Amino acid sequence: MKIQELRLYTRNLSKQTTFYADSLGLQVVESSNTFSVFQIGKTRLILEQNENSTPYHFAINISCNKENEALVWLKQRVDILTYNGNEIQDFFNWNAKAIYFYDKDKNIVEFIARKNLNNGSKGEFNANDLLEISEIGLPVNKIESSYQTLRNTVPLQIFDGGFEKFCAIGDEHGLFICINKNEKDWFPTGDKAYSSDFEVRFFEQSKEYSVKFKDGAINII
C-alpha cells in the first residue's frame, strides 16, 4: 500500500503549519486560512482546520540506515517520547527502529527506519530523508469487522497482529494500524486512542483507493 495523500484535522492550523514547515523543514505545497498541504517524500499531508478534531498517530518512513542521525536531528527540534528510558525503539520482529514525538496537536508522530526496505542514503540527515507516510492509526471498537470492510474492497493483507487488540494491515510502505480502542492505548505514551476522522488516498496493486474514516466508520471509494 503506497499512501499518496493523507488528510488530518487540526485545532491549531497556524501552529501546526509553522511546526511542519519551520521545525521539520517540510515543503508547503499549498495553504489557505483553512488548510495547509505539505510534501513528505512521496506523500502529501493535508492539515485542515476543525475545532472538534482529536489526536492521531501516524508514521513516516525514513532512510533505513539513519535512525541515529534522525534522533540527533529531532532532538534539536522536539522532545523525544521515550519508553523504558529508550529514545529509539527496537521493533526486532519488524526489523525496524523507531523514534516518537508530539506535534503541536499532540499527535504521536513516528519516524521509522525499516531495514527490509533497503532504502539507505548518504550524507547528514535532513527533511529529504522523510520518504513517505507509512502508517495511520485506525482505532475502532471491533478490529475484525473493520478489517473485513477493508478487505471486501481492497486486497490488503495482515502484516502483523490479530483481531483482539492490534492488527497492522498492509505492508511496509503503508499500514493501517488498527487497534481495539477499548483494549489498547497508543505506544509509547499510553495516550488514549481516539477514532479521529481522516481521509487517505493510496495505491494497492496498481489500483487507486480512497478511505474515509468518519465517526468510527470506514467508507471506501
C-alpha positions in Angstrom: 0.0 0.0 0.0 1.5 3.3 -1.1 -0.1 6.3 0.5 -0.4 9.2 -1.8 -2.3 11.6 0.4 -3.4 11.8 4.0 -5.9 14.3 5.3 -5.9 15.0 9.0 -7.8 17.6 11.0 -6.3 20.2 13.4 -7.4 22.6 16.1 -4.3 24.6 15.6 -3.7 25.1 11.9 -1.3 28.1 12.3 0.9 26.4 14.9 0.9 23.1 13.0 1.8 24.8 9.8 4.7 26.6 11.5 5.8 23.3 13.1 5.9 21.2 10.0 7.3 24.0 7.8 9.9 25.5 10.1 10.8 22.9 12.6 10.7 19.8 10.3 11.5 21.7 7.1 8.7 20.3 5.0 7.7 22.0 1.7 4.4 23.8 1.9 2.7 22.9 -1.4 -0.5 24.9 -0.8 -2.1 26.8 2.0 -5.1 28.9 3.0 -6.9 30.1 6.1 -8.4 26.6 6.5 -5.8 24.1 5.4 -2.1 23.5 4.6 -0.6 20.9 2.3 2.9 19.5 2.8 5.0 17.2 0.7 6.6 14.4 2.7 8.6 12.4 0.2 6.0 10.6 -1.9 3.1 11.6 0.2 1.0 14.8 0.6 -0.1 15.6 4.1 -3.2 17.8 4.3 -3.9 19.5 7.6 -7.4 21.0 7.7 -8.8 23.3 10.4 -11.5 21.6 12.6 -12.2 22.7 16.1 -13.6 19.3 17.1 -10.5 17.3 16.0 -8.8 14.8 18.3 -5.2 13.4 18.2 -3.8 10.9 15.8 -0.9 8.6 15.5 0.9 8.4 12.1 4.3 7.3 11.0 6.8 8.4 8.4 9.4 6.1 6.7 12.9 7.4 6.9 16.1 6.2 5.3 16.7 2.8 6.8 20.3 3.5 7.9 19.7 6.8 9.7 17.8 6.2 12.9 20.7 7.5 15.0 21.2 10.6 12.8 17.4 11.2 12.8 17.5 11.2 16.6 20.2 13.8 16.8 18.3 15.9 14.2 15.0 15.6 16.0 16.4 16.4 19.4 17.3 19.9 18.1 13.6 20.4 17.3 11.3 18.4 19.6 11.2 16.5 22.8 11.6 12.7 22.2 8.9 10.4 23.6 10.7 7.6 25.4 9.8 4.1 26.5 11.6 2.4 29.4 14.2 5.1 29.1 15.0 4.4 25.4 14.8 7.1 22.8 15.0 4.7 19.9 12.6 1.7 20.0 13.7 -1.6 18.5 10.9 -3.5 16.7 13.0 -6.5 16.1 10.0 -8.5 14.8 9.6 -5.9 12.1 13.4 -5.4 11.6 12.8 -1.7 12.3 13.9 1.1 14.6 11.5 4.0 15.5 11.5 7.4 17.2 8.4 9.1 18.6 7.5 12.8 19.3 4.5 15.1 19.6 3.5 17.7 17.1 1.5 20.8 18.2 -1.8 18.9 18.3 -0.2 16.1 20.5 -0.4 13.8 17.6 2.0 11.0 18.1 4.4 11.2 15.1 6.8 8.3 14.4 9.9 8.2 12.3 10.6 4.6 11.4 13.6 3.1 9.7 12.6 -0.1 8.1 15.7 -2.2 7.4 13.9 -4.5 5.0 13.2 -1.7 2.5 16.9 -1.2 1.9 16.4 2.5 1.2 19.5 3.9 2.8 21.1 7.2 1.8 24.3 9.0 2.4 25.0 12.4 4.0 23.6 14.1 7.0 20.0 13.6 8.0 17.6 16.2 6.7 14.0 16.5 5.5 14.8 14.7 2.3 15.2 11.5 4.4 11.5 11.7 5.1 10.4 9.3 2.4 6.6 8.7 2.8 3.9 8.4 5.3 3.7 4.7 6.1 1.2 4.4 8.9 -2.1 5.9 10.0 -3.8 4.8 13.3 -7.2 3.3 13.0 -8.7 2.9 16.5 -12.0 1.0 16.4 -14.4 -1.0 18.6 -14.0 -4.2 16.6 -10.9 -5.0 14.6 -12.2 -8.0 12.7 -15.2 -6.2 11.2 -13.1 -3.2 10.2 -10.6 -5.5 8.5 -13.3 -7.3 6.6 -14.7 -3.9 5.5 -11.3 -3.0 4.0 -10.7 -6.5 2.7 -14.0 -6.7 0.9 -12.8 -3.9 -1.5 -9.1 -3.6 -1.2 -6.7 -6.7 -1.5 -4.8 -5.8 1.7 -3.1 -8.4 3.8 -2.5 -8.6 7.6 1.1 -7.6 8.2 1.2 -8.4 11.9 -1.2 -9.0 14.8 -4.7 -10.3 15.1 -8.3 -9.3 15.8 -8.1 -8.9 19.6 -6.1 -5.8 20.3 -3.7 -4.9 17.5 -3.7 -5.5 13.7 -1.3 -3.9 11.2 -2.9 -4.1 7.8 -1.0 -3.5 4.6 2.8 -3.6 4.0 5.9 -1.7 5.0 5.2 1.2 2.6 1.7 1.7 4.0 -0.2 0.3 7.0 -3.4 0.8 8.8 -2.5 0.4 12.5 -5.9 -0.9 13.6 -6.3 -1.2 17.4 -9.2 -2.0 19.7 -9.5 1.3 21.4 -11.3 -0.3 24.3 -8.4 -2.6 25.0 -5.3 -0.7 23.9 -3.8 2.8 24.1 -1.1 4.3 21.9 2.5 3.3 22.3 4.8 4.6 23.7 2.9 7.1 25.8 -0.3 5.3 26.8 -2.3 8.2 25.3 -6.0 7.5 24.7 -6.6 6.3 21.1 -9.4 8.4 19.6 -11.4 7.4 16.4 -10.3 10.6 14.8 -11.7 11.4 11.4 -9.3 11.2 8.4 -9.1 10.5 4.7 -6.4 8.6 2.9 -5.8 8.0 -0.8 -3.4 5.2 -1.8 -2.4 2.7 -4.4 -2.6 -1.1 -3.9 -1.7 -3.4 -6.7 -1.7 -0.5 -9.2 -5.3 0.5 -8.3 -6.2 3.7 -6.5 -8.5 3.7 -3.5 -9.7 6.4 -1.1 -10.7 5.5 2.5 -12.7 8.0 4.6 -12.8 7.2 8.3 -15.6 9.2 10.0 -17.4 8.8 13.3 -15.6 5.4 13.7 -16.9 4.0 10.4 -14.9 3.1 7.3 -16.1 4.2 3.8 -14.1 3.1 0.8 -14.2 4.7 -2.6 
